[in-house]
């Protein structure tokens, strides 16, 4: 559904998506991988032909769609059990997005945010066509597995359409930092966002008092975590609100497995988990998909580490104005948006999205117009602008 929703910002074509999906079978991991990557290559070729003919708009639109289709192929690749082609497909995806960003008007600025140990977080700074030194800037905090093309269609594009700046970046465990550098997730996301803010405030044309931080999916944990420490952000968005990341995992496991984990028997727990991974292809794909960004082999150690991704002990520190979304039918963190909202001590908003509005499910995949209206109107009021 996310790919269909991306059509609202030209990140897909519904006909291409539906035609490809109709030819796929649910349990055929290789078929899904090949179907989406083949579509990506076909649409990329359309972009290359358009560019060769000097048709910049057609080339731009094709490359954005192709980036999204390669991104879907990356998710499907976890069902293969063979990561040998993963990096190559990631680079195809990123090459298409790079081409899109280069022909966007004005062209996106490729940036490198100084990070720990002499490394840098790669990103893209999109600015509006009409330069405005007082324009707000939205820092787009991606989730656990979304490609940069999704970050663009969900939050970057609507920000730029309003005359704002948008910074897309890969944090630890995300996209290029995972696939190319093997840098895993971290729970203390303030150590990611503070360098991002430092970097932005060192650039020309960035209004210091008009920075917003918006998180997608697991970004609904990382954003409030960062806001508990980083006070230079004027407003934040958690879509959806997340207090405890690991709950989304335990919701997929039987109670007796949770009890075994709580007993502290690491070897027994790992044995049961590895047996399940070996016997159940669907579960194995889920595990590879979700576990990869943490960089931890032992299931027991991984779930122990994930217990650190929890806001419970710091909710009273989050005083930056925060909008918390709560889509009906939230699949991963049901009930947590309300839990986060009620614990916030500062200015806050609780925004529900429903099936009757066509905006239900995790991250409102088919309700993007309504999402943009409600979320960006709230941000505009917090940031002191009317666009």
DRENDO-1510 file (C-alpha; in Angstrom, 1 decimal, always signed):
<recs>
REC; n; res; u; v; w
REC; 1; UNK; +0.0; +0.0; +0.0 .
REC; 2; UNK; +2.9; +2.4; +0.7 .
REC; 3; UNK; +3.9; +2.3; -3.0 .
REC; 4; UNK; +0.3; +3.1; -4.1 .
REC; 5; UNK; +0.3; +6.0; -1.6 .
REC; 6; UNK; +3.6; +7.3; -3.0 .
REC; 7; UNK; +1.7; +8.1; -6.2 .
REC; 8; UNK; +0.3; +11.2; -4.5 .
REC; 9; UNK; +3.9; +12.7; -4.8 .
REC; 10; UNK; +4.8; +11.0; -8.0 .
REC; 11; UNK; +6.8; +8.2; -6.2 .
REC; 12; UNK; +4.9; +5.5; -8.1 .
REC; 13; UNK; +2.3; +4.9; -10.8 .
REC; 14; UNK; -0.7; +3.0; -9.6 .
REC; 15; UNK; -0.9; +1.1; -12.9 .
REC; 16; UNK; +2.7; +0.0; -12.7 .
REC; 17; UNK; +2.3; -1.1; -9.1 .
REC; 18; UNK; -0.9; -3.0; -9.6 .
REC; 19; UNK; +0.2; -4.7; -12.7 .
REC; 20; UNK; +3.4; -5.9; -11.0 .
REC; 21; UNK; +1.7; -7.0; -7.8 .
REC; 22; UNK; -1.0; -8.9; -9.7 .
REC; 23; UNK; +1.6; -11.2; -11.2 .
REC; 24; UNK; +3.2; -12.1; -7.8 .
REC; 25; UNK; +2.4; -14.9; -5.4 .
REC; 26; UNK; +2.5; -14.4; -1.6 .
REC; 27; UNK; +5.0; -17.0; -0.7 .
REC; 28; UNK; +7.3; -16.5; -3.7 .
REC; 29; UNK; +10.1; -14.4; -2.3 .
REC; 30; UNK; +12.3; -14.6; -5.4 .
REC; 31; UNK; +9.3; -13.7; -7.6 .
REC; 32; UNK; +8.7; -10.5; -5.5 .
REC; 33; UNK; +12.4; -9.6; -5.6 .
REC; 34; UNK; +12.7; -10.1; -9.3 .
REC; 35; UNK; +9.3; -8.5; -10.1 .
REC; 36; UNK; +10.1; -5.2; -8.4 .
REC; 37; UNK; +13.7; -4.9; -9.5 .
REC; 38; UNK; +12.7; -5.7; -13.1 .
REC; 39; UNK; +10.1; -2.9; -12.9 .
REC; 40; UNK; +12.7; -0.6; -11.5 .
REC; 41; UNK; +15.1; -1.3; -14.3 .
REC; 42; UNK; +12.4; -0.8; -16.9 .
REC; 43; UNK; +11.3; +2.5; -15.5 .
REC; 44; UNK; +15.0; +3.6; -15.1 .
REC; 45; UNK; +15.5; +3.0; -18.8 .
REC; 46; UNK; +12.5; +5.2; -19.5 .
REC; 47; UNK; +14.2; +7.9; -17.5 .
REC; 48; UNK; +17.5; +7.5; -19.4 .
REC; 49; UNK; +15.8; +7.7; -22.7 .
REC; 50; UNK; +13.9; +10.9; -21.6 .
REC; 51; UNK; +17.2; +12.4; -20.3 .
REC; 52; UNK; +18.9; +11.7; -23.6 .
REC; 53; UNK; +16.2; +13.5; -25.4 .
REC; 54; UNK; +16.5; +16.5; -23.1 .
REC; 55; UNK; +13.1; +15.8; -21.4 .
REC; 56; UNK; +14.1; +16.7; -17.8 .
REC; 57; UNK; +10.6; +16.4; -16.2 .
REC; 58; UNK; +9.9; +12.9; -17.7 .
REC; 59; UNK; +13.4; +11.8; -16.7 .
REC; 60; UNK; +13.0; +13.1; -13.1 .
REC; 61; UNK; +9.7; +11.5; -12.6 .
REC; 62; UNK; +10.8; +8.1; -14.0 .
REC; 63; UNK; +13.9; +8.1; -11.8 .
REC; 64; UNK; +11.9; +8.7; -8.7 .
REC; 65; UNK; +9.5; +5.9; -9.5 .
REC; 66; UNK; +12.4; +3.6; -10.3 .
REC; 67; UNK; +14.0; +4.4; -7.0 .
REC; 68; UNK; +10.8; +3.4; -5.2 .
REC; 69; UNK; +10.5; +0.1; -7.1 .
REC; 70; UNK; +14.1; -0.8; -6.3 .
REC; 71; UNK; +13.4; +0.0; -2.7 .
REC; 72; UNK; +10.5; -2.5; -2.7 .
REC; 73; UNK; +13.0; -5.0; -4.1 .
REC; 74; UNK; +15.3; -4.4; -1.2 .
REC; 75; UNK; +12.5; -5.4; +1.3 .
REC; 76; UNK; +11.6; -8.5; -0.8 .
REC; 77; UNK; +15.3; -9.6; -0.8 .
REC; 78; UNK; +15.1; -10.6; +2.8 .
REC; 79; UNK; +12.9; -13.6; +1.8 .
REC; 80; UNK; +15.8; -15.0; -0.4 .
REC; 81; UNK; +18.2; -16.0; +2.4 .
REC; 82; UNK; +21.0; -14.8; +0.1 .
REC; 83; UNK; +22.3; -11.3; +0.5 .
REC; 84; UNK; +24.9; -11.5; -2.3 .
REC; 85; UNK; +22.9; -9.2; -4.6 .
REC; 86; UNK; +21.5; -6.8; -1.9 .
REC; 87; UNK; +24.2; -4.2; -2.1 .
REC; 88; UNK; +24.0; -4.0; -5.9 .
REC; 89; UNK; +20.2; -3.5; -5.8 .
REC; 90; UNK; +20.7; -0.8; -3.1 .
REC; 91; UNK; +23.1; +1.0; -5.3 .
REC; 92; UNK; +20.7; +0.8; -8.2 .
REC; 93; UNK; +18.0; +2.3; -6.0 .
REC; 94; UNK; +20.3; +5.1; -4.7 .
REC; 95; UNK; +21.6; +5.9; -8.2 .
REC; 96; UNK; +18.1; +6.5; -9.4 .
REC; 97; UNK; +17.3; +8.7; -6.4 .
REC; 98; UNK; +20.6; +10.6; -7.0 .
REC; 99; UNK; +19.6; +11.3; -10.6 .
REC; 100; UNK; +16.1; +12.4; -9.5 .
REC; 101; UNK; +17.7; +14.8; -6.9 .
REC; 102; UNK; +20.1; +16.2; -9.4 .
REC; 103; UNK; +17.4; +17.2; -11.9 .
REC; 104; UNK; +15.0; +18.5; -9.3 .
REC; 105; UNK; +14.7; +22.3; -9.5 .
REC; 106; UNK; +16.6; +23.6; -7.7 .
REC; 107; UNK; +18.9; +20.6; -7.5 .
REC; 108; UNK; +19.2; +19.0; -4.1 .
REC; 109; UNK; +22.4; +19.5; -2.3 .
REC; 110; UNK; +24.3; +16.3; -1.5 .
REC; 111; UNK; +25.5; +16.6; +2.1 .
REC; 112; UNK; +27.6; +14.8; +4.5 .
REC; 113; UNK; +26.8; +15.4; +8.2 .
REC; 114; UNK; +29.9; +15.0; +10.4 .
REC; 115; UNK; +29.4; +12.0; +12.7 .
REC; 116; UNK; +31.4; +10.0; +15.2 .
REC; 117; UNK; +34.9; +8.7; +14.5 .
REC; 118; UNK; +35.5; +10.8; +11.4 .
REC; 119; UNK; +32.5; +9.3; +9.6 .
REC; 120; UNK; +29.6; +11.2; +8.0 .
REC; 121; UNK; +25.9; +10.6; +7.6 .
REC; 122; UNK; +24.9; +11.1; +3.9 .
REC; 123; UNK; +21.9; +13.1; +3.0 .
REC; 124; UNK; +20.1; +15.5; +0.7 .
REC; 125; UNK; +19.0; +19.0; +1.4 .
REC; 126; UNK; +16.1; +20.1; -0.8 .
REC; 127; UNK; +15.3; +23.8; -0.8 .
REC; 128; UNK; +12.3; +25.6; -2.3 .
REC; 129; UNK; +12.4; +27.2; -5.7 .
REC; 130; UNK; +12.0; +30.7; -4.1 .
REC; 131; UNK; +14.9; +31.1; -1.8 .
REC; 132; UNK; +13.8; +32.3; +1.7 .
REC; 133; UNK; +16.2; +32.6; +4.6 .
REC; 134; UNK; +13.2; +32.5; +7.0 .
REC; 135; UNK; +11.7; +29.3; +5.6 .
REC; 136; UNK; +11.3; +26.4; +8.1 .
REC; 137; UNK; +13.4; +23.3; +7.7 .
REC; 138; UNK; +12.0; +19.8; +8.2 .
REC; 139; UNK; +14.5; +17.1; +9.3 .
REC; 140; UNK; +13.1; +13.9; +7.9 .
REC; 141; UNK; +13.9; +11.0; +10.2 .
REC; 142; UNK; +13.3; +7.7; +8.4 .
REC; 143; UNK; +12.2; +4.5; +10.0 .
REC; 144; UNK; +13.8; +1.0; +10.2 .
REC; 145; UNK; +13.8; +0.0; +6.6 .
REC; 146; UNK; +12.3; +2.6; +4.3 .
REC; 147; UNK; +14.3; +3.8; +1.3 .
REC; 148; UNK; +15.1; +7.5; +0.9 .
REC; 149; UNK; +12.5; +7.7; -1.9 .
REC; 150; UNK; +9.8; +7.0; +0.7 .
REC; 151; UNK; +11.2; +9.6; +3.0 .
REC; 152; UNK; +10.9; +12.1; +0.2 .
REC; 153; UNK; +7.3; +11.3; -0.9 .
REC; 154; UNK; +6.0; +11.1; +2.7 .
REC; 155; UNK; +7.6; +14.2; +4.2 .
REC; 156; UNK; +10.2; +15.8; +2.0 .
REC; 157; UNK; +8.1; +16.6; -1.0 .
REC; 158; UNK; +5.2; +18.1; +1.0 .
REC; 159; UNK; +7.6; +20.3; +2.9 .
REC; 160; UNK; +9.3; +21.7; -0.2 .
REC; 161; UNK; +5.8; +22.2; -1.9 .
REC; 162; UNK; +5.1; +24.6; +1.0 .
REC; 163; UNK; +8.2; +26.6; +0.4 .
REC; 164; UNK; +10.2; +24.9; +3.2 .
REC; 165; UNK; +13.5; +23.2; +3.3 .
REC; 166; UNK; +13.7; +19.4; +3.8 .
REC; 167; UNK; +16.8; +17.4; +4.9 .
REC; 168; UNK; +16.7; +13.7; +4.2 .
REC; 169; UNK; +19.6; +11.7; +5.8 .
REC; 170; UNK; +20.7; +8.1; +6.5 .
REC; 171; UNK; +21.2; +7.5; +10.2 .
REC; 172; UNK; +23.0; +4.6; +11.8 .
REC; 173; UNK; +21.4; +1.3; +10.6 .
REC; 174; UNK; +19.5; +3.1; +7.8 .
REC; 175; UNK; +20.1; +2.5; +4.1 .
REC; 176; UNK; +23.6; +3.4; +3.1 .
REC; 177; UNK; +24.9; +3.4; +6.6 .
REC; 178; UNK; +23.7; -0.2; +6.9 .
REC; 179; UNK; +24.2; -1.6; +3.4 .
REC; 180; UNK; +27.5; +0.1; +2.6 .
REC; 181; UNK; +29.1; +0.8; +6.0 .
REC; 182; UNK; +27.5; -1.8; +8.3 .
REC; 183; UNK; +26.8; +0.8; +11.0 .
REC; 184; UNK; +23.9; -0.5; +13.2 .
REC; 185; UNK; +21.0; +1.2; +14.9 .
REC; 186; UNK; +21.5; +2.9; +18.2 .
REC; 187; UNK; +18.8; +3.8; +20.8 .
REC; 188; UNK; +20.3; +7.1; +22.0 .
REC; 189; UNK; +19.2; +9.0; +18.9 .
REC; 190; UNK; +20.0; +12.4; +20.4 .
REC; 191; UNK; +23.6; +11.5; +19.4 .
REC; 192; UNK; +22.4; +11.4; +15.8 .
REC; 193; UNK; +20.1; +14.4; +15.7 .
REC; 194; UNK; +22.4; +16.8; +17.6 .
REC; 195; UNK; +25.1; +16.5; +14.9 .
REC; 196; UNK; +22.4; +17.0; +12.3 .
REC; 197; UNK; +21.2; +20.2; +13.9 .
REC; 198; UNK; +24.8; +21.4; +14.3 .
REC; 199; UNK; +25.4; +20.8; +10.6 .
REC; 200; UNK; +22.2; +22.6; +9.5 .
REC; 201; UNK; +22.8; +25.6; +11.7 .
REC; 202; UNK; +26.2; +26.0; +10.0 .
REC; 203; UNK; +24.6; +26.5; +6.6 .
REC; 204; UNK; +23.4; +29.7; +5.0 .
REC; 205; UNK; +19.7; +30.2; +4.6 .
REC; 206; UNK; +18.6; +28.0; +7.6 .
REC; 207; UNK; +16.4; +29.8; +10.1 .
REC; 208; UNK; +17.5; +28.6; +13.6 .
REC; 209; UNK; +14.1; +29.0; +15.3 .
REC; 210; UNK; +12.2; +27.1; +12.6 .
REC; 211; UNK; +13.6; +23.5; +12.7 .
REC; 212; UNK; +11.1; +20.6; +12.8 .
REC; 213; UNK; +11.9; +17.0; +13.3 .
REC; 214; UNK; +9.5; +14.4; +11.8 .
REC; 215; UNK; +9.8; +10.6; +12.2 .
REC; 216; UNK; +8.4; +7.9; +10.0 .
REC; 217; UNK; +7.5; +4.4; +11.5 .
REC; 218; UNK; +10.3; +3.5; +14.0 .
REC; 219; UNK; +11.2; +7.2; +13.7 .
REC; 220; UNK; +8.2; +7.6; +16.0 .
REC; 221; UNK; +10.5; +6.4; +18.8 .
REC; 222; UNK; +13.7; +8.1; +17.6 .
REC; 223; UNK; +12.1; +11.6; +17.3 .
REC; 224; UNK; +10.8; +11.8; +20.9 .
REC; 225; UNK; +14.0; +10.2; +22.2 .
REC; 226; UNK; +16.0; +12.9; +20.5 .
REC; 227; UNK; +13.6; +15.7; +21.6 .
REC; 228; UNK; +14.2; +14.6; +25.3 .
REC; 229; UNK; +17.7; +16.0; +24.9 .
REC; 230; UNK; +17.9; +18.3; +21.8 .
REC; 231; UNK; +16.1; +21.6; +22.6 .
REC; 232; UNK; +16.9; +23.5; +19.4 .
REC; 233; UNK; +14.0; +21.8; +17.6 .
REC; 234; UNK; +10.9; +23.9; +17.5 .
REC; 235; UNK; +8.4; +21.1; +16.9 .
REC; 236; UNK; +8.3; +17.4; +16.3 .
REC; 237; UNK; +6.1; +14.7; +14.7 .
REC; 238; UNK; +6.0; +11.0; +15.6 .
REC; 239; UNK; +4.2; +9.0; +13.0 .
REC; 240; UNK; +3.1; +6.9; +14.9 .
REC; 241; UNK; +4.0; +7.5; +18.5 .
REC; 242; UNK; +6.2; +4.7; +19.9 .
REC; 243; UNK; +7.2; +4.2; +23.5 .
REC; 244; UNK; +8.7; +0.7; +23.4 .
REC; 245; UNK; +10.1; -0.6; +20.1 .
REC; 246; UNK; +10.5; -4.2; +21.1 .
REC; 247; UNK; +6.8; -4.6; +21.7 .
REC; 248; UNK; +6.2; -4.9; +18.0 .
REC; 249; UNK; +8.4; -8.0; +18.0 .
REC; 250; UNK; +6.9; -9.6; +21.1 .
REC; 251; UNK; +3.4; -9.2; +19.5 .
REC; 252; UNK; +4.5; -11.8; +16.9 .
REC; 253; UNK; +5.7; -14.4; +19.5 .
REC; 254; UNK; +3.8; -16.8; +21.6 .
REC; 255; UNK; +3.7; -16.1; +25.4 .
REC; 256; UNK; +5.8; -19.2; +26.3 .
REC; 257; UNK; +8.6; -17.8; +24.2 .
REC; 258; UNK; +8.5; -14.5; +26.1 .
REC; 259; UNK; +8.6; -16.5; +29.3 .
REC; 260; UNK; +11.7; -18.4; +28.1 .
REC; 261; UNK; +13.4; -15.1; +27.4 .
REC; 262; UNK; +12.4; -13.7; +30.8 .
REC; 263; UNK; +14.0; -16.8; +32.4 .
REC; 264; UNK; +17.4; -15.6; +31.2 .
REC; 265; UNK; +18.3; -18.9; +29.5 .
REC; 266; UNK; +20.2; -17.4; +26.5 .
REC; 267; UNK; +21.2; -20.8; +25.0 .
REC; 268; UNK; +17.7; -22.3; +25.2 .
REC; 269; UNK; +16.1; -19.2; +23.8 .
REC; 270; UNK; +18.5; -19.0; +20.9 .
REC; 271; UNK; +18.0; -22.7; +20.2 .
REC; 272; UNK; +14.3; -22.3; +19.9 .
REC; 273; UNK; +14.5; -19.2; +17.8 .
REC; 274; UNK; +17.1; -20.7; +15.4 .
REC; 275; UNK; +15.0; -23.8; +15.0 .
REC; 276; UNK; +12.0; -21.6; +14.1 .
REC; 277; UNK; +14.0; -19.6; +11.6 .
REC; 278; UNK; +15.3; -22.8; +10.0 .
REC; 279; UNK; +11.8; -24.4; +9.7 .
REC; 280; UNK; +9.6; -21.4; +8.7 .
REC; 281; UNK; +10.6; -19.5; +5.6 .
REC; 282; UNK; +8.2; -16.7; +6.3 .
REC; 283; UNK; +9.4; -16.2; +9.8 .
REC; 284; UNK; +13.0; -16.4; +8.6 .
REC; 285; UNK; +12.4; -13.6; +6.2 .
REC; 286; UNK; +10.7; -11.5; +8.9 .
REC; 287; UNK; +13.7; -12.1; +11.2 .
REC; 288; UNK; +16.3; -11.2; +8.6 .
REC; 289; UNK; +14.4; -8.1; +7.6 .
REC; 290; UNK; +13.9; -6.8; +11.1 .
REC; 291; UNK; +17.2; -8.0; +12.7 .
REC; 292; UNK; +19.7; -6.8; +10.1 .
REC; 293; UNK; +19.9; -3.2; +11.1 .
REC; 294; UNK; +20.8; -4.1; +14.7 .
REC; 295; UNK; +23.9; -6.0; +13.7 .
REC; 296; UNK; +23.5; -8.7; +16.5 .
REC; 297; UNK; +23.5; -12.4; +15.7 .
REC; 298; UNK; +22.1; -13.9; +18.9 .
REC; 299; UNK; +18.2; -13.6; +19.1 .
REC; 300; UNK; +18.5; -13.3; +22.9 .
REC; 301; UNK; +21.1; -10.6; +22.7 .
REC; 302; UNK; +19.2; -8.7; +20.1 .
REC; 303; UNK; +15.9; -8.6; +22.0 .
REC; 304; UNK; +17.9; -7.7; +25.1 .
REC; 305; UNK; +19.4; -4.7; +23.2 .
REC; 306; UNK; +16.0; -3.8; +21.9 .
REC; 307; UNK; +14.8; -3.4; +25.4 .
REC; 308; UNK; +16.9; -0.2; +25.5 .
REC; 309; UNK; +14.7; +1.3; +22.8 .
REC; 310; UNK; +12.2; +2.5; +25.4 .
REC; 311; UNK; +11.1; +6.0; +26.4 .
REC; 312; UNK; +9.5; +5.1; +29.7 .
REC; 313; UNK; +12.1; +6.6; +31.9 .
REC; 314; UNK; +12.4; +9.9; +30.0 .
REC; 315; UNK; +8.9; +10.9; +28.9 .
REC; 316; UNK; +8.9; +13.8; +31.4 .
REC; 317; UNK; +11.9; +15.3; +29.6 .
REC; 318; UNK; +10.1; +15.8; +26.3 .
REC; 319; UNK; +8.9; +19.4; +26.4 .
REC; 320; UNK; +9.3; +20.3; +22.7 .
REC; 321; UNK; +5.8; +20.6; +21.1 .
REC; 322; UNK; +5.1; +17.1; +19.6 .
REC; 323; UNK; +2.4; +15.9; +17.3 .
REC; 324; UNK; +1.6; +12.2; +17.8 .
REC; 325; UNK; -0.3; +10.3; +15.0 .
REC; 326; UNK; -2.5; +7.4; +15.8 .
REC; 327; UNK; -3.8; +5.5; +12.7 .
REC; 328; UNK; -6.7; +3.1; +13.1 .
REC; 329; UNK; -5.5; -0.5; +12.7 .
REC; 330; UNK; -1.9; +0.3; +13.6 .
REC; 331; UNK; -0.1; -3.0; +13.0 .
REC; 332; UNK; +3.1; -2.6; +14.9 .
REC; 333; UNK; +2.6; -0.5; +18.0 .
REC; 334; UNK; -1.1; -0.6; +18.8 .
REC; 335; UNK; -2.0; +1.6; +21.8 .
REC; 336; UNK; +1.4; +3.2; +22.0 .
REC; 337; UNK; +0.5; +6.5; +20.4 .
REC; 338; UNK; -2.0; +7.2; +23.1 .
REC; 339; UNK; +0.4; +6.1; +25.8 .
REC; 340; UNK; +3.1; +8.5; +24.4 .
REC; 341; UNK; +0.7; +11.4; +24.1 .
REC; 342; UNK; -0.8; +11.1; +27.6 .
REC; 343; UNK; +2.7; +11.0; +29.2 .
REC; 344; UNK; +4.0; +14.1; +27.4 .
REC; 345; UNK; +4.3; +17.1; +29.8 .
REC; 346; UNK; +4.6; +19.9; +27.2 .
REC; 347; UNK; +2.5; +21.2; +24.3 .
REC; 348; UNK; +1.2; +18.2; +22.3 .
REC; 349; UNK; -1.4; +17.1; +19.7 .
REC; 350; UNK; -3.0; +13.7; +19.2 .
REC; 351; UNK; -4.1; +13.2; +15.6 .
REC; 352; UNK; -6.1; +10.2; +14.7 .
REC; 353; UNK; -6.6; +8.8; +11.2 .
REC; 354; UNK; -9.4; +6.4; +10.4 .
REC; 355; UNK; -10.5; +3.8; +7.9 .
REC; 356; UNK; -13.6; +5.9; +7.1 .
REC; 357; UNK; -11.2; +8.6; +6.0 .
REC; 358; UNK; -9.1; +6.1; +3.9 .
REC; 359; UNK; -6.1; +6.9; +6.2 .
REC; 360; UNK; -5.9; +3.9; +8.4 .
REC; 361; UNK; -3.0; +1.5; +8.9 .
REC; 362; UNK; +0.7; +2.0; +9.8 .
REC; 363; UNK; +1.9; +5.4; +8.5 .
REC; 364; UNK; -1.4; +6.1; +6.7 .
REC; 365; UNK; -0.2; +4.7; +3.3 .
REC; 366; UNK; -3.3; +5.6; +1.3 .
REC; 367; UNK; -4.2; +8.8; +3.2 .
REC; 368; UNK; -1.2; +11.0; +2.3 .
REC; 369; UNK; -3.2; +14.1; +1.3 .
REC; 370; UNK; -5.1; +14.1; +4.6 .
REC; 371; UNK; -1.9; +13.4; +6.5 .
REC; 372; UNK; -0.1; +16.3; +4.9 .
REC; 373; UNK; -2.9; +18.7; +5.6 .
REC; 374; UNK; -3.2; +17.9; +9.3 .
REC; 375; UNK; +0.4; +17.5; +10.1 .
REC; 376; UNK; +1.9; +20.3; +8.1 .
REC; 377; UNK; -0.8; +22.8; +9.1 .
REC; 378; UNK; +0.0; +22.0; +12.8 .
REC; 379; UNK; +3.7; +22.4; +12.1 .
REC; 380; UNK; +3.1; +25.7; +10.3 .
REC; 381; UNK; +1.4; +27.1; +13.4 .
REC; 382; UNK; +4.2; +26.0; +15.6 .
REC; 383; UNK; +6.9; +27.4; +13.3 .
REC; 384; UNK; +5.2; +30.7; +12.7 .
REC; 385; UNK; +4.4; +30.5; +9.0 .
REC; 386; UNK; +1.2; +30.4; +6.9 .
REC; 387; UNK; +2.3; +28.3; +3.9 .
</recs>
